[in-house]
Amino acid sequence: MATKQRAETIDWPAQIHTTLRQAGVTQVAYVPDGGHARLIELTQADPTFVTIPLTTEEEGVALLAGAWLGGARGVLLMQSSGVGNCVNMLSLVRTCRFPLLLLVTMRGEWGEFNPWQVPMGSTTRQALEMMDLRVVRADRPEDVEPTVAAAADMAFRGDTAMAVLLSQRLIGAKVFVK
């Protein structure tokens, strides 16, 4: 059974939840992910948010473009392995210049046990930047709130496509327990 090792003193998922509310986000699109589990639970329990589970990450890009056209702000929660699934759909954001906010939990980094996660994990930033997204990163719990707040501001006030990478060291490396 896979579990996560996590040592956190700051409740950064709760800080992200508060930051998203303050940024006027009302739609949370996500592919289920252990790194985002607490944030997903918090947004599901909060009537401010409409949470939308996805079968694949690129659905979230289209959904958030439609939300923006309808006057709503949204965020897409995904794992770094899903970034590769989105590259073609990110052309919509690039061509139409929609604001976009992605929160990406990283795999294939610190403490990774699964070699299949390493290739996308090592190229996530570059893939997003090639599609004209601005990419910022949080490696420590105390960096999460200001990083997400700045990215949300840049996305929604600056009409910019933004991705926040949440490092594997921050979210905790998965380990197998026998």
Rosetta constraint file for C-alpha pairs under 8 A:
AtomPair CA 1 CA 176 HARMONIC 5.40 0.50
AtomPair CA 1 CA 177 HARMONIC 5.38 0.50
AtomPair CA 1 CA 178 HARMONIC 6.62 0.50
AtomPair CA 2 CA 174 HARMONIC 6.17 0.50
AtomPair CA 2 CA 175 HARMONIC 5.43 0.50
AtomPair CA 2 CA 176 HARMONIC 4.33 0.50
AtomPair CA 2 CA 177 HARMONIC 6.12 0.50
AtomPair CA 3 CA 174 HARMONIC 5.41 0.50
AtomPair CA 3 CA 175 HARMONIC 5.47 0.50
AtomPair CA 3 CA 176 HARMONIC 6.21 0.50
AtomPair CA 3 CA 177 HARMONIC 6.92 0.50
AtomPair CA 4 CA 172 HARMONIC 5.71 0.50
AtomPair CA 4 CA 173 HARMONIC 5.67 0.50
AtomPair CA 4 CA 174 HARMONIC 4.31 0.50
AtomPair CA 4 CA 175 HARMONIC 6.00 0.50
AtomPair CA 5 CA 172 HARMONIC 5.08 0.50
AtomPair CA 5 CA 173 HARMONIC 5.76 0.50
AtomPair CA 5 CA 174 HARMONIC 6.32 0.50
AtomPair CA 5 CA 175 HARMONIC 7.05 0.50
AtomPair CA 6 CA 170 HARMONIC 7.78 0.50
AtomPair CA 6 CA 171 HARMONIC 6.63 0.50
AtomPair CA 6 CA 172 HARMONIC 4.66 0.50
AtomPair CA 6 CA 173 HARMONIC 7.47 0.50
AtomPair CA 7 CA 172 HARMONIC 7.50 0.50
AtomPair CA 8 CA 141 HARMONIC 7.16 0.50
AtomPair CA 9 CA 141 HARMONIC 7.75 0.50
AtomPair CA 10 CA 141 HARMONIC 5.87 0.50
AtomPair CA 10 CA 142 HARMONIC 6.96 0.50
AtomPair CA 11 CA 15 HARMONIC 6.49 0.50
AtomPair CA 11 CA 141 HARMONIC 7.69 0.50
AtomPair CA 12 CA 16 HARMONIC 6.14 0.50
AtomPair CA 12 CA 141 HARMONIC 5.90 0.50
AtomPair CA 12 CA 142 HARMONIC 7.65 0.50
AtomPair CA 12 CA 144 HARMONIC 6.29 0.50
AtomPair CA 12 CA 145 HARMONIC 6.83 0.50
AtomPair CA 13 CA 17 HARMONIC 6.24 0.50
AtomPair CA 13 CA 36 HARMONIC 7.74 0.50
AtomPair CA 13 CA 38 HARMONIC 6.26 0.50
AtomPair CA 13 CA 39 HARMONIC 5.06 0.50
AtomPair CA 14 CA 18 HARMONIC 6.29 0.50
AtomPair CA 14 CA 38 HARMONIC 7.97 0.50
AtomPair CA 14 CA 39 HARMONIC 6.73 0.50
AtomPair CA 14 CA 42 HARMONIC 7.30 0.50
AtomPair CA 15 CA 19 HARMONIC 6.06 0.50
AtomPair CA 15 CA 144 HARMONIC 7.79 0.50
AtomPair CA 15 CA 145 HARMONIC 5.76 0.50
AtomPair CA 16 CA 20 HARMONIC 6.03 0.50
AtomPair CA 16 CA 39 HARMONIC 7.38 0.50
AtomPair CA 16 CA 144 HARMONIC 7.38 0.50
AtomPair CA 16 CA 145 HARMONIC 5.97 0.50
AtomPair CA 16 CA 148 HARMONIC 6.84 0.50
AtomPair CA 17 CA 21 HARMONIC 6.41 0.50
AtomPair CA 17 CA 39 HARMONIC 6.44 0.50
AtomPair CA 17 CA 42 HARMONIC 6.83 0.50
AtomPair CA 17 CA 43 HARMONIC 6.75 0.50
AtomPair CA 18 CA 22 HARMONIC 6.23 0.50
AtomPair CA 19 CA 23 HARMONIC 6.13 0.50
AtomPair CA 19 CA 145 HARMONIC 6.92 0.50
AtomPair CA 19 CA 148 HARMONIC 7.21 0.50
AtomPair CA 19 CA 149 HARMONIC 5.98 0.50
AtomPair CA 20 CA 24 HARMONIC 6.43 0.50
AtomPair CA 20 CA 25 HARMONIC 5.35 0.50
AtomPair CA 20 CA 149 HARMONIC 7.75 0.50
AtomPair CA 20 CA 152 HARMONIC 7.69 0.50
AtomPair CA 21 CA 25 HARMONIC 5.67 0.50
AtomPair CA 21 CA 26 HARMONIC 7.38 0.50
AtomPair CA 21 CA 48 HARMONIC 7.51 0.50
AtomPair CA 23 CA 149 HARMONIC 7.52 0.50
AtomPair CA 23 CA 152 HARMONIC 6.49 0.50
AtomPair CA 23 CA 153 HARMONIC 7.19 0.50
AtomPair CA 24 CA 73 HARMONIC 6.47 0.50
AtomPair CA 25 CA 49 HARMONIC 7.44 0.50
AtomPair CA 25 CA 72 HARMONIC 7.19 0.50
AtomPair CA 25 CA 73 HARMONIC 4.63 0.50
AtomPair CA 25 CA 74 HARMONIC 5.08 0.50
AtomPair CA 25 CA 75 HARMONIC 7.02 0.50
AtomPair CA 26 CA 48 HARMONIC 6.09 0.50
AtomPair CA 26 CA 49 HARMONIC 4.55 0.50
AtomPair CA 26 CA 50 HARMONIC 6.10 0.50
AtomPair CA 26 CA 72 HARMONIC 6.58 0.50
AtomPair CA 26 CA 73 HARMONIC 5.83 0.50
AtomPair CA 26 CA 74 HARMONIC 5.85 0.50
AtomPair CA 27 CA 49 HARMONIC 5.52 0.50
AtomPair CA 27 CA 50 HARMONIC 4.89 0.50
AtomPair CA 27 CA 51 HARMONIC 5.95 0.50
AtomPair CA 27 CA 52 HARMONIC 7.42 0.50
AtomPair CA 27 CA 64 HARMONIC 7.89 0.50
AtomPair CA 27 CA 67 HARMONIC 7.80 0.50
AtomPair CA 27 CA 72 HARMONIC 7.33 0.50
AtomPair CA 27 CA 73 HARMONIC 6.37 0.50
AtomPair CA 27 CA 74 HARMONIC 4.36 0.50
AtomPair CA 27 CA 75 HARMONIC 6.44 0.50
AtomPair CA 28 CA 43 HARMONIC 7.50 0.50
AtomPair CA 28 CA 49 HARMONIC 6.69 0.50
AtomPair CA 28 CA 50 HARMONIC 6.16 0.50
AtomPair CA 28 CA 51 HARMONIC 4.70 0.50
AtomPair CA 28 CA 52 HARMONIC 6.05 0.50
AtomPair CA 28 CA 74 HARMONIC 5.64 0.50
AtomPair CA 28 CA 75 HARMONIC 5.14 0.50
AtomPair CA 28 CA 76 HARMONIC 6.12 0.50
AtomPair CA 28 CA 77 HARMONIC 7.35 0.50
AtomPair CA 29 CA 51 HARMONIC 5.91 0.50
AtomPair CA 29 CA 52 HARMONIC 4.67 0.50
AtomPair CA 29 CA 53 HARMONIC 5.94 0.50
AtomPair CA 29 CA 54 HARMONIC 6.73 0.50
AtomPair CA 29 CA 60 HARMONIC 5.70 0.50
AtomPair CA 29 CA 63 HARMONIC 7.84 0.50
AtomPair CA 29 CA 64 HARMONIC 7.83 0.50
AtomPair CA 29 CA 74 HARMONIC 7.35 0.50
AtomPair CA 29 CA 75 HARMONIC 6.20 0.50
AtomPair CA 29 CA 76 HARMONIC 4.84 0.50
AtomPair CA 29 CA 77 HARMONIC 6.24 0.50
AtomPair CA 30 CA 40 HARMONIC 7.91 0.50
AtomPair CA 30 CA 51 HARMONIC 7.65 0.50
AtomPair CA 30 CA 52 HARMONIC 6.35 0.50
AtomPair CA 30 CA 53 HARMONIC 5.17 0.50
AtomPair CA 30 CA 54 HARMONIC 5.74 0.50
AtomPair CA 30 CA 57 HARMONIC 7.38 0.50
AtomPair CA 30 CA 60 HARMONIC 7.11 0.50
AtomPair CA 30 CA 76 HARMONIC 5.65 0.50
AtomPair CA 30 CA 77 HARMONIC 4.63 0.50
AtomPair CA 30 CA 78 HARMONIC 6.04 0.50
AtomPair CA 31 CA 53 HARMONIC 5.84 0.50
AtomPair CA 31 CA 54 HARMONIC 5.12 0.50
AtomPair CA 31 CA 55 HARMONIC 6.44 0.50
AtomPair CA 31 CA 56 HARMONIC 6.51 0.50
AtomPair CA 31 CA 57 HARMONIC 6.42 0.50
AtomPair CA 31 CA 77 HARMONIC 6.69 0.50
AtomPair CA 31 CA 78 HARMONIC 5.78 0.50
AtomPair CA 31 CA 79 HARMONIC 7.98 0.50
AtomPair CA 32 CA 36 HARMONIC 7.57 0.50
AtomPair CA 32 CA 37 HARMONIC 7.31 0.50
AtomPair CA 32 CA 53 HARMONIC 7.12 0.50
AtomPair CA 32 CA 54 HARMONIC 7.88 0.50
AtomPair CA 32 CA 78 HARMONIC 7.69 0.50
AtomPair CA 33 CA 37 HARMONIC 5.97 0.50
AtomPair CA 33 CA 78 HARMONIC 6.94 0.50
AtomPair CA 33 CA 79 HARMONIC 6.72 0.50
AtomPair CA 35 CA 79 HARMONIC 7.78 0.50
AtomPair CA 35 CA 105 HARMONIC 6.00 0.50
AtomPair CA 35 CA 171 HARMONIC 5.69 0.50
AtomPair CA 35 CA 172 HARMONIC 7.83 0.50
AtomPair CA 36 CA 40 HARMONIC 6.00 0.50
AtomPair CA 36 CA 77 HARMONIC 7.11 0.50
AtomPair CA 36 CA 78 HARMONIC 7.78 0.50
AtomPair CA 36 CA 105 HARMONIC 7.18 0.50
AtomPair CA 37 CA 41 HARMONIC 6.20 0.50
AtomPair CA 38 CA 42 HARMONIC 6.18 0.50
AtomPair CA 39 CA 43 HARMONIC 6.21 0.50
AtomPair CA 40 CA 44 HARMONIC 6.05 0.50
AtomPair CA 40 CA 51 HARMONIC 7.91 0.50
AtomPair CA 41 CA 45 HARMONIC 6.23 0.50
AtomPair CA 42 CA 46 HARMONIC 6.36 0.50
AtomPair CA 43 CA 47 HARMONIC 7.82 0.50
AtomPair CA 43 CA 48 HARMONIC 7.88 0.50
AtomPair CA 43 CA 49 HARMONIC 5.93 0.50
AtomPair CA 43 CA 50 HARMONIC 7.81 0.50
AtomPair CA 43 CA 51 HARMONIC 6.88 0.50
AtomPair CA 44 CA 49 HARMONIC 6.96 0.50
AtomPair CA 44 CA 50 HARMONIC 7.34 0.50
AtomPair CA 44 CA 51 HARMONIC 6.02 0.50
AtomPair CA 54 CA 59 HARMONIC 6.62 0.50
AtomPair CA 54 CA 60 HARMONIC 6.83 0.50
AtomPair CA 55 CA 59 HARMONIC 7.54 0.50
AtomPair CA 56 CA 60 HARMONIC 7.56 0.50
AtomPair CA 56 CA 82 HARMONIC 7.68 0.50
AtomPair CA 56 CA 85 HARMONIC 7.50 0.50
AtomPair CA 57 CA 61 HARMONIC 7.09 0.50
AtomPair CA 57 CA 78 HARMONIC 6.87 0.50
AtomPair CA 57 CA 82 HARMONIC 5.96 0.50
AtomPair CA 57 CA 83 HARMONIC 7.46 0.50
AtomPair CA 57 CA 85 HARMONIC 6.41 0.50
AtomPair CA 57 CA 86 HARMONIC 6.07 0.50
AtomPair CA 58 CA 62 HARMONIC 6.75 0.50
AtomPair CA 58 CA 85 HARMONIC 6.27 0.50
AtomPair CA 58 CA 86 HARMONIC 4.57 0.50
AtomPair CA 58 CA 87 HARMONIC 7.96 0.50
AtomPair CA 58 CA 89 HARMONIC 5.80 0.50
AtomPair CA 58 CA 90 HARMONIC 7.86 0.50
AtomPair CA 59 CA 63 HARMONIC 6.10 0.50
AtomPair CA 60 CA 64 HARMONIC 6.00 0.50
AtomPair CA 60 CA 76 HARMONIC 6.10 0.50
AtomPair CA 61 CA 65 HARMONIC 6.27 0.50
AtomPair CA 61 CA 76 HARMONIC 7.34 0.50
AtomPair CA 61 CA 86 HARMONIC 7.54 0.50
AtomPair CA 61 CA 89 HARMONIC 6.66 0.50
AtomPair CA 61 CA 90 HARMONIC 6.93 0.50
AtomPair CA 61 CA 93 HARMONIC 7.86 0.50
AtomPair CA 61 CA 100 HARMONIC 7.91 0.50
AtomPair CA 62 CA 66 HARMONIC 6.27 0.50
AtomPair CA 62 CA 89 HARMONIC 7.32 0.50
AtomPair CA 62 CA 92 HARMONIC 7.82 0.50
AtomPair CA 63 CA 67 HARMONIC 6.16 0.50
AtomPair CA 64 CA 68 HARMONIC 6.10 0.50
AtomPair CA 64 CA 73 HARMONIC 7.42 0.50
AtomPair CA 64 CA 74 HARMONIC 5.77 0.50
AtomPair CA 64 CA 75 HARMONIC 7.20 0.50
AtomPair CA 64 CA 76 HARMONIC 7.68 0.50
AtomPair CA 64 CA 100 HARMONIC 7.32 0.50
AtomPair CA 65 CA 69 HARMONIC 6.34 0.50
AtomPair CA 65 CA 93 HARMONIC 7.48 0.50
AtomPair CA 65 CA 98 HARMONIC 6.43 0.50
AtomPair CA 65 CA 99 HARMONIC 7.92 0.50
AtomPair CA 65 CA 100 HARMONIC 7.75 0.50
AtomPair CA 66 CA 70 HARMONIC 6.19 0.50
AtomPair CA 67 CA 71 HARMONIC 6.26 0.50
AtomPair CA 67 CA 72 HARMONIC 4.98 0.50
AtomPair CA 67 CA 73 HARMONIC 6.41 0.50
AtomPair CA 67 CA 74 HARMONIC 6.93 0.50
AtomPair CA 68 CA 72 HARMONIC 5.03 0.50
AtomPair CA 68 CA 73 HARMONIC 5.79 0.50
AtomPair CA 68 CA 74 HARMONIC 7.59 0.50
AtomPair CA 68 CA 98 HARMONIC 7.56 0.50
AtomPair CA 68 CA 99 HARMONIC 7.78 0.50
AtomPair CA 73 CA 156 HARMONIC 7.62 0.50
AtomPair CA 74 CA 100 HARMONIC 7.74 0.50
AtomPair CA 74 CA 101 HARMONIC 7.15 0.50
AtomPair CA 75 CA 100 HARMONIC 7.20 0.50
AtomPair CA 75 CA 101 HARMONIC 5.10 0.50
AtomPair CA 75 CA 102 HARMONIC 5.81 0.50
AtomPair CA 75 CA 103 HARMONIC 7.28 0.50
AtomPair CA 76 CA 101 HARMONIC 6.41 0.50
AtomPair CA 76 CA 102 HARMONIC 4.82 0.50
AtomPair CA 76 CA 103 HARMONIC 6.21 0.50
AtomPair CA 77 CA 102 HARMONIC 6.05 0.50
AtomPair CA 77 CA 103 HARMONIC 4.97 0.50
AtomPair CA 77 CA 104 HARMONIC 6.10 0.50
AtomPair CA 77 CA 105 HARMONIC 7.97 0.50
AtomPair CA 78 CA 82 HARMONIC 6.28 0.50
AtomPair CA 78 CA 83 HARMONIC 7.70 0.50
AtomPair CA 78 CA 102 HARMONIC 7.48 0.50
AtomPair CA 78 CA 103 HARMONIC 6.41 0.50
AtomPair CA 78 CA 104 HARMONIC 5.03 0.50
AtomPair CA 78 CA 105 HARMONIC 6.38 0.50
AtomPair CA 79 CA 83 HARMONIC 7.25 0.50
AtomPair CA 79 CA 104 HARMONIC 5.16 0.50
AtomPair CA 79 CA 105 HARMONIC 4.67 0.50
AtomPair CA 79 CA 106 HARMONIC 5.95 0.50
AtomPair CA 79 CA 107 HARMONIC 7.13 0.50
AtomPair CA 80 CA 84 HARMONIC 7.86 0.50
AtomPair CA 80 CA 104 HARMONIC 5.76 0.50
AtomPair CA 80 CA 105 HARMONIC 5.90 0.50
AtomPair CA 80 CA 106 HARMONIC 4.97 0.50
AtomPair CA 80 CA 107 HARMONIC 6.04 0.50
AtomPair CA 80 CA 120 HARMONIC 6.66 0.50
AtomPair CA 80 CA 121 HARMONIC 5.81 0.50
AtomPair CA 80 CA 124 HARMONIC 6.23 0.50
AtomPair CA 81 CA 85 HARMONIC 7.77 0.50
AtomPair CA 81 CA 106 HARMONIC 7.93 0.50
AtomPair CA 81 CA 107 HARMONIC 7.17 0.50
AtomPair CA 81 CA 117 HARMONIC 6.66 0.50
AtomPair CA 81 CA 120 HARMONIC 5.63 0.50
AtomPair CA 81 CA 121 HARMONIC 6.62 0.50
AtomPair CA 82 CA 86 HARMONIC 6.74 0.50
AtomPair CA 83 CA 87 HARMONIC 6.63 0.50
AtomPair CA 83 CA 120 HARMONIC 7.81 0.50
AtomPair CA 83 CA 124 HARMONIC 6.64 0.50
AtomPair CA 83 CA 127 HARMONIC 7.65 0.50
AtomPair CA 83 CA 128 HARMONIC 7.55 0.50
AtomPair CA 84 CA 120 HARMONIC 7.06 0.50
AtomPair CA 84 CA 124 HARMONIC 7.83 0.50
AtomPair CA 84 CA 127 HARMONIC 7.57 0.50
AtomPair CA 86 CA 90 HARMONIC 5.99 0.50
AtomPair CA 87 CA 91 HARMONIC 7.09 0.50
AtomPair CA 87 CA 127 HARMONIC 7.46 0.50
AtomPair CA 87 CA 128 HARMONIC 7.67 0.50
AtomPair CA 87 CA 131 HARMONIC 7.16 0.50
AtomPair CA 89 CA 93 HARMONIC 7.55 0.50
AtomPair CA 90 CA 94 HARMONIC 6.23 0.50
AtomPair CA 90 CA 131 HARMONIC 6.53 0.50
AtomPair CA 91 CA 95 HARMONIC 5.82 0.50
AtomPair CA 91 CA 131 HARMONIC 6.95 0.50
AtomPair CA 92 CA 96 HARMONIC 5.83 0.50
AtomPair CA 92 CA 97 HARMONIC 7.82 0.50
AtomPair CA 92 CA 98 HARMONIC 7.97 0.50
AtomPair CA 93 CA 97 HARMONIC 5.25 0.50
AtomPair CA 93 CA 98 HARMONIC 5.05 0.50
AtomPair CA 93 CA 99 HARMONIC 7.35 0.50
AtomPair CA 93 CA 100 HARMONIC 7.47 0.50
AtomPair CA 93 CA 161 HARMONIC 7.32 0.50
AtomPair CA 94 CA 98 HARMONIC 7.32 0.50
AtomPair CA 94 CA 131 HARMONIC 6.63 0.50
AtomPair CA 94 CA 132 HARMONIC 6.46 0.50
AtomPair CA 97 CA 159 HARMONIC 7.25 0.50
AtomPair CA 97 CA 160 HARMONIC 7.40 0.50
AtomPair CA 97 CA 161 HARMONIC 7.83 0.50
AtomPair CA 98 CA 159 HARMONIC 6.46 0.50
AtomPair CA 98 CA 160 HARMONIC 7.06 0.50
AtomPair CA 98 CA 161 HARMONIC 6.93 0.50
AtomPair CA 99 CA 155 HARMONIC 5.08 0.50
AtomPair CA 99 CA 156 HARMONIC 5.96 0.50
AtomPair CA 99 CA 158 HARMONIC 7.78 0.50
AtomPair CA 99 CA 159 HARMONIC 4.53 0.50
AtomPair CA 99 CA 160 HARMONIC 4.74 0.50
AtomPair CA 99 CA 161 HARMONIC 4.91 0.50
AtomPair CA 99 CA 162 HARMONIC 7.65 0.50
AtomPair CA 100 CA 155 HARMONIC 5.81 0.50
AtomPair CA 100 CA 156 HARMONIC 7.64 0.50
AtomPair CA 100 CA 159 HARMONIC 7.87 0.50
AtomPair CA 100 CA 160 HARMONIC 6.54 0.50
AtomPair CA 100 CA 161 HARMONIC 4.35 0.50
AtomPair CA 100 CA 162 HARMONIC 5.80 0.50
AtomPair CA 100 CA 163 HARMONIC 7.94 0.50
AtomPair CA 101 CA 151 HARMONIC 7.24 0.50
AtomPair CA 101 CA 152 HARMONIC 6.47 0.50
AtomPair CA 101 CA 155 HARMONIC 6.15 0.50
AtomPair CA 101 CA 161 HARMONIC 6.25 0.50
AtomPair CA 101 CA 162 HARMONIC 5.02 0.50
AtomPair CA 101 CA 163 HARMONIC 5.86 0.50
AtomPair CA 101 CA 164 HARMONIC 7.82 0.50
AtomPair CA 102 CA 162 HARMONIC 6.25 0.50
AtomPair CA 102 CA 163 HARMONIC 4.54 0.50
AtomPair CA 102 CA 164 HARMONIC 6.14 0.50
AtomPair CA 103 CA 163 HARMONIC 5.92 0.50
AtomPair CA 103 CA 164 HARMONIC 4.94 0.50
AtomPair CA 103 CA 165 HARMONIC 6.26 0.50
AtomPair CA 103 CA 166 HARMONIC 7.18 0.50
AtomPair CA 104 CA 163 HARMONIC 6.98 0.50
AtomPair CA 104 CA 164 HARMONIC 5.99 0.50
AtomPair CA 104 CA 165 HARMONIC 4.87 0.50
AtomPair CA 104 CA 166 HARMONIC 5.88 0.50
AtomPair CA 105 CA 165 HARMONIC 6.06 0.50
AtomPair CA 105 CA 166 HARMONIC 4.79 0.50
AtomPair CA 105 CA 167 HARMONIC 6.36 0.50
AtomPair CA 105 CA 168 HARMONIC 6.87 0.50
AtomPair CA 105 CA 171 HARMONIC 7.28 0.50
AtomPair CA 106 CA 121 HARMONIC 6.29 0.50
AtomPair CA 106 CA 165 HARMONIC 6.53 0.50
AtomPair CA 106 CA 166 HARMONIC 5.89 0.50
AtomPair CA 106 CA 167 HARMONIC 5.16 0.50
AtomPair CA 106 CA 168 HARMONIC 5.03 0.50
AtomPair CA 107 CA 112 HARMONIC 6.83 0.50
AtomPair CA 107 CA 117 HARMONIC 5.84 0.50
AtomPair CA 107 CA 118 HARMONIC 6.94 0.50
AtomPair CA 107 CA 121 HARMONIC 5.35 0.50
AtomPair CA 107 CA 167 HARMONIC 7.79 0.50
AtomPair CA 107 CA 168 HARMONIC 5.78 0.50
AtomPair CA 108 CA 112 HARMONIC 5.33 0.50
AtomPair CA 108 CA 114 HARMONIC 7.31 0.50
AtomPair CA 108 CA 115 HARMONIC 7.20 0.50
AtomPair CA 108 CA 116 HARMONIC 7.80 0.50
AtomPair CA 108 CA 117 HARMONIC 4.58 0.50
AtomPair CA 108 CA 118 HARMONIC 3.77 0.50
AtomPair CA 108 CA 119 HARMONIC 7.10 0.50
AtomPair CA 108 CA 120 HARMONIC 7.28 0.50
AtomPair CA 108 CA 121 HARMONIC 4.59 0.50
AtomPair CA 108 CA 122 HARMONIC 6.63 0.50
AtomPair CA 108 CA 168 HARMONIC 7.73 0.50
AtomPair CA 109 CA 118 HARMONIC 6.77 0.50
AtomPair CA 109 CA 121 HARMONIC 6.53 0.50
AtomPair CA 109 CA 122 HARMONIC 7.30 0.50
AtomPair CA 109 CA 167 HARMONIC 7.71 0.50
AtomPair CA 109 CA 168 HARMONIC 5.94 0.50
AtomPair CA 109 CA 169 HARMONIC 7.72 0.50
AtomPair CA 110 CA 168 HARMONIC 5.93 0.50
AtomPair CA 110 CA 169 HARMONIC 5.74 0.50
AtomPair CA 110 CA 173 HARMONIC 6.91 0.50
AtomPair CA 111 CA 168 HARMONIC 7.84 0.50
AtomPair CA 111 CA 169 HARMONIC 7.65 0.50
AtomPair CA 111 CA 173 HARMONIC 5.36 0.50
AtomPair CA 111 CA 174 HARMONIC 7.66 0.50
AtomPair CA 112 CA 117 HARMONIC 7.70 0.50
AtomPair CA 112 CA 118 HARMONIC 7.71 0.50
AtomPair CA 112 CA 173 HARMONIC 6.08 0.50
AtomPair CA 112 CA 174 HARMONIC 6.97 0.50
AtomPair CA 113 CA 174 HARMONIC 7.25 0.50
AtomPair CA 113 CA 175 HARMONIC 7.00 0.50
AtomPair CA 114 CA 118 HARMONIC 7.40 0.50
AtomPair CA 115 CA 119 HARMONIC 7.93 0.50
AtomPair CA 117 CA 121 HARMONIC 6.03 0.50
AtomPair CA 118 CA 122 HARMONIC 5.88 0.50
AtomPair CA 119 CA 123 HARMONIC 6.55 0.50
AtomPair CA 120 CA 124 HARMONIC 5.70 0.50
AtomPair CA 123 CA 127 HARMONIC 6.09 0.50
AtomPair CA 124 CA 128 HARMONIC 6.26 0.50
AtomPair CA 125 CA 129 HARMONIC 6.10 0.50
AtomPair CA 125 CA 135 HARMONIC 6.61 0.50
AtomPair CA 126 CA 130 HARMONIC 6.02 0.50
AtomPair CA 127 CA 131 HARMONIC 6.67 0.50
AtomPair CA 128 CA 132 HARMONIC 6.70 0.50
AtomPair CA 128 CA 133 HARMONIC 5.47 0.50
AtomPair CA 128 CA 134 HARMONIC 7.61 0.50
AtomPair CA 128 CA 135 HARMONIC 7.22 0.50
AtomPair CA 128 CA 163 HARMONIC 7.67 0.50
AtomPair CA 129 CA 133 HARMONIC 5.00 0.50
AtomPair CA 129 CA 134 HARMONIC 6.23 0.50
AtomPair CA 129 CA 135 HARMONIC 6.80 0.50
AtomPair CA 132 CA 161 HARMONIC 7.34 0.50
AtomPair CA 133 CA 160 HARMONIC 7.47 0.50
AtomPair CA 133 CA 161 HARMONIC 4.89 0.50
AtomPair CA 133 CA 162 HARMONIC 5.34 0.50
AtomPair CA 133 CA 163 HARMONIC 6.62 0.50
AtomPair CA 134 CA 160 HARMONIC 7.54 0.50
AtomPair CA 134 CA 161 HARMONIC 6.23 0.50
AtomPair CA 134 CA 162 HARMONIC 4.85 0.50
AtomPair CA 134 CA 163 HARMONIC 6.23 0.50
AtomPair CA 135 CA 162 HARMONIC 5.92 0.50
AtomPair CA 135 CA 163 HARMONIC 4.83 0.50
AtomPair CA 135 CA 164 HARMONIC 5.95 0.50
AtomPair CA 135 CA 165 HARMONIC 7.25 0.50
AtomPair CA 136 CA 147 HARMONIC 7.18 0.50
AtomPair CA 136 CA 151 HARMONIC 7.59 0.50
AtomPair CA 136 CA 162 HARMONIC 7.79 0.50
AtomPair CA 136 CA 163 HARMONIC 6.35 0.50
AtomPair CA 136 CA 164 HARMONIC 5.00 0.50
AtomPair CA 136 CA 165 HARMONIC 6.24 0.50
AtomPair CA 137 CA 147 HARMONIC 7.25 0.50
AtomPair CA 137 CA 164 HARMONIC 5.38 0.50
AtomPair CA 137 CA 165 HARMONIC 4.54 0.50
AtomPair CA 137 CA 166 HARMONIC 6.07 0.50
AtomPair CA 137 CA 167 HARMONIC 7.20 0.50
AtomPair CA 138 CA 143 HARMONIC 5.46 0.50
AtomPair CA 138 CA 144 HARMONIC 5.39 0.50
AtomPair CA 138 CA 147 HARMONIC 6.63 0.50
AtomPair CA 138 CA 164 HARMONIC 7.23 0.50
AtomPair CA 138 CA 165 HARMONIC 6.23 0.50
AtomPair CA 138 CA 166 HARMONIC 5.20 0.50
AtomPair CA 138 CA 167 HARMONIC 6.25 0.50
AtomPair CA 138 CA 170 HARMONIC 7.77 0.50
AtomPair CA 139 CA 143 HARMONIC 6.86 0.50
AtomPair CA 139 CA 144 HARMONIC 7.72 0.50
AtomPair CA 139 CA 166 HARMONIC 6.43 0.50
AtomPair CA 139 CA 167 HARMONIC 5.17 0.50
AtomPair CA 139 CA 168 HARMONIC 7.99 0.50
AtomPair CA 139 CA 169 HARMONIC 6.81 0.50
AtomPair CA 139 CA 170 HARMONIC 5.62 0.50
AtomPair CA 140 CA 144 HARMONIC 6.86 0.50
AtomPair CA 140 CA 170 HARMONIC 5.83 0.50
AtomPair CA 141 CA 170 HARMONIC 6.58 0.50
AtomPair CA 143 CA 147 HARMONIC 5.99 0.50
AtomPair CA 144 CA 148 HARMONIC 6.03 0.50
AtomPair CA 144 CA 166 HARMONIC 7.79 0.50
AtomPair CA 145 CA 149 HARMONIC 6.00 0.50
AtomPair CA 146 CA 150 HARMONIC 6.02 0.50
AtomPair CA 147 CA 151 HARMONIC 6.15 0.50
AtomPair CA 147 CA 164 HARMONIC 7.42 0.50
AtomPair CA 148 CA 152 HARMONIC 6.03 0.50
AtomPair CA 148 CA 164 HARMONIC 6.69 0.50
AtomPair CA 149 CA 153 HARMONIC 6.17 0.50
AtomPair CA 150 CA 154 HARMONIC 6.15 0.50
AtomPair CA 151 CA 155 HARMONIC 6.01 0.50
AtomPair CA 151 CA 162 HARMONIC 6.02 0.50
AtomPair CA 151 CA 163 HARMONIC 7.34 0.50
AtomPair CA 151 CA 164 HARMONIC 7.06 0.50
AtomPair CA 152 CA 156 HARMONIC 5.99 0.50
AtomPair CA 152 CA 157 HARMONIC 7.96 0.50
AtomPair CA 152 CA 162 HARMONIC 7.67 0.50
AtomPair CA 153 CA 157 HARMONIC 5.40 0.50
AtomPair CA 153 CA 158 HARMONIC 6.91 0.50
AtomPair CA 154 CA 158 HARMONIC 4.69 0.50
AtomPair CA 154 CA 159 HARMONIC 6.79 0.50
AtomPair CA 154 CA 160 HARMONIC 5.92 0.50
AtomPair CA 154 CA 162 HARMONIC 7.31 0.50
AtomPair CA 155 CA 159 HARMONIC 5.12 0.50
AtomPair CA 155 CA 160 HARMONIC 4.37 0.50
AtomPair CA 155 CA 161 HARMONIC 5.66 0.50
AtomPair CA 155 CA 162 HARMONIC 5.84 0.50
AtomPair CA 156 CA 160 HARMONIC 7.03 0.50
AtomPair CA 166 CA 170 HARMONIC 6.61 0.50
AtomPair CA 166 CA 171 HARMONIC 7.05 0.50
AtomPair CA 167 CA 171 HARMONIC 6.47 0.50
AtomPair CA 168 CA 172 HARMONIC 5.61 0.50
AtomPair CA 168 CA 173 HARMONIC 6.03 0.50
AtomPair CA 169 CA 173 HARMONIC 6.48 0.50
